[in-house]
C-alpha cells in the first residue's frame, strides 16, 4: 500500500529530522553481526532490496516502507531471523533453491550471518554453503528479480544489512566538513528559466524548470547547476532537447562566467556544474577557454588524491581556491575514440565520481514514484547507488523532480524533499545526498531540506 506522502511529509520538520539523525545507538563491533533492529537486505552488486512479493522474495528498487522491503533482525539460537515488518511471523527463508517467506518458526527461516568485511555479509543456510544470492545477469538484460539460495560465494551472494534509521553523527564546523558530508541545493535545468534567454522551442518553453536567472539562483543559495548543452555553429549552447527554433539561447560560457564571477566575489563558496553533454570535446574546450578566471577556481579531484584519501574539507578547498567542480555525463570511451578526453581540460566524468538516482518521479501531474534506484543500472551498466571504494565515497546526486515542471506539483514535491531523502534515498544509497536537485527551487522550501541534512553526518 502506498504511503500517504502528504501526511508523512508535514510531520518531518527540520528539527525532528536533525534530532532523529544524531540519536546515538549501540554500535556493533567491527566484523560482527549487526545489532537487532530493522534493516533492508540490500544486494552489494545491484543495490536493490529483498522484498516479499506474495511469498516469493525478489530484489526490487528501494521504496522505503512501501514495498514490504523492511526486515526485523533478531537472534534465534545459533542463527538469526529476518521477520518482515509488514507480516509478523513471516520471515525471509528458503524453499529448495528459491528464497521465500516462510513461518518464522520453521527451520528454513534461520540464517547463519557471516561478516565479510566492509559492512557486507553472507546469509547462508546453517551448516551449508548455500547462500542467499542474486541470479547472474543474462546477456542483454538486468539481473533477474527472484532471489535464490545456491552454493558458492562471490559478490552475487554478498549483502548489506542497511539500517532503516541509521544513527548519524554531529556535523563538524563548516570549514572542517568534507565535501561528501555537505548537502547542496541544486537547480535542475538551471538555464531553463525564461529570464536569461530562450531555452526551448515554442510551447515547450511554457514550462520552465526554474523561474529565476542564474545570477539570482546563486544569490538564493543554489550551489549545484544542471545544464544541457547542444552543439551549434555558435558553440556549446544551453537548450532543452534541441536548439531548433529557440530564440535568444544562452551560451554555456556565459553562465560559467556568471558562476566564476560569483565565486571570485565569494571566496568561501563552492559550486558544482553538471553537464548533460551533447557536444564534441573540442567544442567544449573552446567554450571553457572563453571564461575569464575559470582556471583560478576550477577544482580537479583527479589531481589531488581524492580516490586514495577521500574528499577534502570545505576549508581546504577554499584555501586552495578550488571551488568549481564541473561534471559531464559524456562517455570517456567515446571521447577516447575522438582523440580528446574532457578530463584533460578539467571536466570530470560524472560516473567516475558520483552516484545518481533515476531522474524522474513521474509525469508532471498525478501520483509520484518515490523509489530511489540508480540511473546507471540497465542491461549494459551496473553502477548501484551503494557503490564505494576503499577510502573513497562517491558524491550522491539525488534527483527529485518530474518529467515536466508544473508549479503546483513542484510545490508539493519540494515540501516532501526532506522526507524522501531521509526515508527512501539515504538508505538506498547508504550515504547522505550531496546534491538535492529540484525544479522550481523557489517553491515548497527545498532549502529547508538542505538545512536539515546539513545538521548531521551519515555513518
C-alpha positions in Angstrom: 0.0 0.0 0.0 1.4 3.4 -0.9 2.5 5.6 2.0 0.4 8.8 2.3 3.3 11.1 1.4 1.4 14.3 2.1 0.7 13.3 5.7 4.1 12.0 6.4 5.9 15.0 4.9 4.2 17.5 7.0 5.4 15.7 10.1 9.1 15.8 9.1 10.3 19.2 10.3 13.9 20.3 10.2 14.2 19.9 14.0 12.7 16.5 14.0 15.0 15.3 11.2 18.1 16.6 12.9 17.2 15.1 16.2 16.5 11.7 14.8 19.7 11.7 12.8 22.0 12.3 15.7 20.4 10.0 18.2 23.1 7.6 19.3 22.6 3.8 19.0 24.6 0.9 20.2 27.4 0.2 17.7 28.1 -3.3 16.6 31.8 -4.4 16.9 33.7 -4.4 13.7 33.1 -7.6 11.7 30.2 -8.6 13.9 26.6 -9.3 13.0 24.6 -6.1 13.4 22.5 -5.3 16.5 18.9 -6.4 16.5 16.8 -3.9 14.6 15.0 -3.1 11.4 17.1 -3.4 8.2 17.0 -3.5 4.4 18.6 -6.6 2.9 20.4 -5.0 0.1 22.5 -6.6 -2.7 26.1 -5.4 -2.8 26.0 -5.8 -6.6 22.8 -4.2 -7.7 21.9 -2.0 -4.7 18.3 -3.4 -4.8 16.4 -4.6 -1.8 15.0 -8.0 -0.9 11.2 -7.7 -0.9 8.4 -10.0 -0.1 6.3 -10.5 -3.2 3.4 -12.8 -2.3 5.7 -15.3 -0.7 8.5 -15.0 -3.3 11.5 -12.9 -2.3 12.7 -10.7 -5.1 15.1 -7.8 -5.4 13.2 -4.6 -6.0 14.0 -0.9 -6.4 14.3 0.6 -2.9 11.0 2.0 -1.8 11.3 2.7 1.9 8.4 1.2 3.8 6.1 0.9 0.7 7.1 -2.5 -0.8 7.5 -5.0 2.0 11.3 -4.4 2.0 11.9 -3.9 5.7 13.1 -6.8 7.9 13.5 -7.1 11.6 16.7 -8.9 12.5 16.8 -10.9 15.8 19.0 -13.7 17.1 17.5 -17.2 17.2 19.6 -19.8 18.8 22.9 -20.0 16.9 21.4 -18.2 13.9 19.3 -15.2 13.1 15.8 -14.5 11.8 14.7 -11.7 9.4 11.0 -11.1 10.0 9.1 -9.0 7.6 7.7 -5.8 9.2 4.5 -5.9 7.2 3.7 -9.5 8.0 4.5 -10.6 11.6 5.6 -14.2 11.8 6.6 -14.3 8.1 10.4 -14.5 7.8 12.9 -14.4 4.9 13.7 -18.0 4.3 14.1 -20.8 1.8 12.1 -23.3 -0.2 14.5 -25.5 -2.1 16.8 -23.3 -4.1 14.4 -20.3 -4.0 14.2 -17.5 -1.5 10.7 -17.4 0.0 8.9 -16.0 3.0 8.2 -18.8 5.5 6.9 -19.2 9.0 9.5 -17.7 11.5 9.1 -21.0 13.4 10.4 -23.0 10.5 14.0 -24.2 10.3 14.1 -22.7 6.8 13.8 -19.3 8.3 17.1 -19.4 10.2 20.2 -17.9 8.7 23.9 -18.0 9.6 25.1 -14.5 9.0 28.8 -14.2 8.3 30.6 -10.8 8.2 32.7 -10.4 5.1 34.3 -7.0 5.9 33.4 -3.5 4.6 30.0 -3.8 6.2 29.0 -6.7 4.0 27.6 -10.1 4.9 26.8 -13.6 3.7 23.5 -15.2 4.6 23.7 -19.0 4.5 21.5 -21.9 5.4 23.1 -23.1 8.7 25.7 -25.8 8.3 25.8 -25.4 4.5 27.5 -23.3 1.8 24.0 -22.4 0.3 23.7 -18.7 0.4 21.1 -16.1 -0.4 22.2 -14.9 -3.9 21.3 -12.7 -6.8 21.0 -14.7 -10.1 23.6 -13.9 -12.8 22.8 -11.3 -15.4 21.7 -12.8 -18.7 23.1 -11.4 -21.9 21.2 -8.2 -22.8 19.2 -8.0 -19.6 19.5 -7.0 -15.9 19.8 -9.4 -13.1 16.5 -11.4 -12.6 14.3 -10.3 -9.8 13.8 -13.6 -7.9 16.5 -14.4 -5.4 17.8 -17.8 -5.0 19.7 -19.9 -2.4 22.7 -21.6 -4.0 26.2 -22.9 -3.3 29.3 -20.9 -3.6 30.4 -17.4 -2.8 31.2 -14.2 -4.6 29.7 -10.8 -4.9 26.3 -12.0 -6.0 26.0 -13.7 -2.6 27.1 -10.5 -0.7 24.6 -8.3 1.1 24.4 -5.1 3.1 22.2 -5.0 6.1 21.3 -1.4 5.9 19.5 0.2 8.9 16.1 1.7 8.2 17.0 4.6 10.5 20.8 4.8 10.6 22.1 6.9 13.5 24.1 9.9 12.4 26.8 11.9 14.0 27.0 15.6 14.7 28.1 17.8 11.8 31.6 19.3 12.1 32.2 23.1 11.9 31.7 24.3 8.3 35.4 24.6 7.4 36.0 21.0 8.7 33.3 19.3 6.7 34.4 17.1 3.9 32.7 17.6 0.6 30.8 14.3 0.8 29.4 15.4 4.2 27.7 18.5 2.8 24.4 18.8 1.0 23.9 21.5 -1.7 20.7 22.9 -3.1 20.8 22.1 -6.9 18.7 23.5 -9.7 17.6 21.0 -12.3 17.8 22.6 -15.8 19.0 25.8 -14.2 19.3 27.6 -17.6 15.6 26.8 -18.4 14.3 29.8 -16.5 12.8 32.2 -19.1 14.8 35.1 -17.6 18.3 34.8 -19.0 17.2 33.8 -22.5 15.3 31.2 -24.5 15.8 27.6 -23.7 13.2 25.5 -25.7 11.1 25.7 -28.8 7.6 27.4 -28.6 5.1 25.7 -26.3 7.8 23.6 -24.7 9.0 26.8 -23.1 5.7 27.3 -21.3 7.0 25.0 -18.6 10.4 26.4 -17.3 12.2 24.3 -14.8 13.2 27.5 -12.8 11.7 31.0 -12.6 14.8 33.0 -11.7 18.0 33.7 -13.6 21.3 32.0 -12.8 22.7 35.1 -11.0 19.6 35.2 -8.8 19.9 31.5 -8.2 23.4 32.0 -6.9 22.3 34.8 -4.6 19.5 32.5 -3.3 21.9 29.8 -2.3 21.8 27.4 -5.2 25.1 25.7 -5.4 24.5 22.9 -8.0 23.6 23.7 -11.6 22.3 21.1 -14.1 22.9 22.4 -17.6 22.1 20.8 -21.0 24.5 21.8 -23.8 24.0 21.2 -27.5 26.4 21.9 -30.4 25.6 24.6 -32.9 27.7 26.8 -35.2 27.9 29.2 -32.3 29.5 26.6 -29.9 28.0 24.9 -26.8 24.5 26.3 -26.3 22.1 25.8 -23.4 18.9 24.3 -24.8 16.3 21.7 -23.8 16.4 18.7 -26.2 17.3 20.8 -29.2 18.2 24.4 -30.1 16.0 24.4 -33.2 13.5 27.3 -33.1 14.9 28.5 -29.7 15.0 32.3 -29.6 18.0 34.0 -27.8 19.5 30.9 -26.2 22.4 31.3 -23.8 25.9 30.0 -24.5 27.5 27.8 -21.8 30.4 30.1 -21.4 28.0 33.0 -20.3 26.6 31.0 -17.4 30.0 29.7 -16.4 31.3 33.3 -16.4 28.4 34.2 -14.1 29.3 31.4 -11.7 33.1 32.2 -11.9 32.5 35.8 -11.1 30.3 34.9 -8.2 33.0 32.6 -6.8 35.7 35.2 -7.1 33.4 37.6 -5.1 32.6 34.9 -2.5 35.8 33.0 -1.8 34.2 30.7 0.8 31.6 29.3 -1.6 31.7 26.0 -3.6 29.7 25.3 -6.8 29.2 22.2 -8.9 28.0 22.2 -12.6 26.5 19.1 -14.2 26.6 19.0 -18.0 24.1 16.9 -19.9 26.6 17.0 -22.7 25.9 16.7 -26.5 28.9 18.5 -27.8 32.3 17.4 -29.2 35.2 17.6 -26.7 37.0 20.2 -28.8 33.9 22.4 -28.8 33.5 22.2 -25.1 37.2 23.0 -24.5 36.9 26.1 -26.7 33.8 27.2 -24.8 35.6 26.9 -21.4 38.6 28.9 -22.8 36.2 31.9 -23.2 35.5 32.0 -19.4 37.8 34.5 -17.7 39.3 33.3 -14.4 38.0 29.8 -14.8 41.4 28.2 -14.3 41.8 30.0 -11.0 38.7 28.4 -9.4 38.5 25.0 -11.2 38.7 22.0 -8.9 40.5 18.9 -10.2 39.8 15.9 -7.9 41.7 13.7 -10.3 44.9 15.6 -9.4 44.5 15.8 -5.7 44.4 12.2 -4.4 40.7 12.0 -3.7 40.4 8.4 -4.8 43.1 7.4 -2.3 42.4 9.8 0.5 38.8 10.8 0.3 37.2 14.2 -0.3 38.9 17.3 1.1 37.3 19.7 3.6 35.4 22.8 2.6 38.1 24.8 4.3 40.9 23.1 2.3 39.1 23.8 -0.9 38.6 27.4 -0.1 42.2 27.8 1.0 43.4 26.3 -2.3 40.9 28.4 -4.4 39.4 25.2 -5.9 35.7 25.9 -5.7 34.2 25.0 -9.1 33.7 21.3 -10.0 32.4 20.5 -13.5 31.0 17.1 -14.4 30.0 15.7 -17.8 27.6 12.8 -18.4 29.5 12.0 -21.6 31.3 8.7 -22.2 35.0 8.6 -21.7 35.3 5.7 -24.2 33.5 7.9 -26.9 36.0 10.7 -26.2 39.0 8.4 -26.4 37.8 7.4 -29.9 37.6 11.1 -30.8 41.1 11.6 -29.6 40.5 14.1 -26.8 39.1 13.3 -23.3 37.4 16.0 -21.3 39.3 15.4 -18.1 42.4 16.7 -19.8 40.9 20.2 -19.6 39.3 19.8 -16.2 35.8 18.4 -16.9 35.3 15.3 -14.8 33.4 12.2 -16.0 30.5 12.0 -13.6 30.3 8.3 -13.4 33.8 8.2 -12.0 33.0 10.5 -9.1 29.3 10.3 -8.3 26.3 8.0 -8.0 22.9 9.3 -9.1 19.3 8.1 -8.8 16.8 7.8 -11.7 16.0 11.3 -12.9 12.1 11.3 -12.8 9.4 10.7 -10.2 6.8 10.5 -13.0 4.6 12.8 -15.1 4.1 16.4 -14.3 0.8 15.8 -12.6 -0.6 12.8 -10.7 1.0 10.3 -8.3 4.7 10.1 -7.8 7.2 7.3 -7.7 9.5 7.7 -4.7 11.6 4.6 -5.4 15.3 5.5 -5.3 17.5 3.5 -7.7 20.5 4.1 -9.8 20.0 5.8 -13.2 23.0 3.7 -14.3 21.5 0.3 -13.8 20.5 -1.4 -17.1 21.4 -4.3 -19.4 24.8 -2.7 -20.1 25.7 -1.0 -16.9 25.6 -1.8 -13.2 26.6 1.1 -11.0 24.5 0.9 -7.8 23.8 3.8 -5.6 25.7 1.9 -2.8 29.0 2.0 -4.8 32.0 2.8 -2.6 35.7 2.2 -2.9 38.4 1.8 -0.2 39.0 5.3 1.2 36.6 6.9 -1.3 32.8 7.6 -1.2 31.2 8.9 -4.4 29.1 12.1 -4.1 25.4 11.3 -4.3 23.2 13.2 -6.7 19.6 12.9 -5.6 17.1 13.9 -8.3 13.7 14.9 -7.0 11.6 16.2 -10.0 9.1 15.1 -12.7 9.1 14.8 -16.4 7.6 18.3 -16.7 7.8 21.2 -14.3 4.3 22.1 -13.2 4.4 24.7 -10.5 1.7 23.2 -8.2 3.3 19.8 -8.4 6.8 21.2 -7.7 5.4 23.0 -4.7 4.0 19.8 -3.3 7.0 17.6 -4.2 9.6 20.1 -2.8 7.8 20.3 0.5 8.3 16.5 0.9 12.0 16.5 -0.1 13.4 16.0 3.4 11.1 13.1 4.0 12.1 11.3 0.8 15.8 12.0 1.3 15.8 10.5 4.8 13.4 7.6 4.4 14.0 6.5 0.8 17.2 7.7 -0.8 19.6 7.9 2.1 19.2 4.2 3.0 19.0 3.3 -0.7 22.5 4.8 -1.3 23.9 4.1 2.2 25.0 7.7 2.1 23.6 11.2 2.6 22.7 13.1 -0.6 25.3 15.6 -1.6 23.1 17.3 -4.2 19.3 17.8 -3.9 18.2 18.5 -7.4 14.7 20.1 -7.8 12.6 22.0 -10.2 11.3 25.4 -9.1 13.6 25.7 -6.0 11.6 28.8 -5.1 8.5 26.8 -4.3 7.9 24.4 -1.4 11.1 25.5 0.5 13.5 22.8 -0.5 16.2 24.9 1.2 14.8 23.7 4.5 15.6 20.1 3.5 19.1 21.1 2.7 19.5 22.8 6.1 18.1 19.7 7.8 20.6 17.3 6.0 23.4 19.7 6.9 22.9 19.1 10.7 24.3 15.5 10.7 26.7 13.1 9.1 25.8 9.7 7.8 27.8 6.8 9.3 
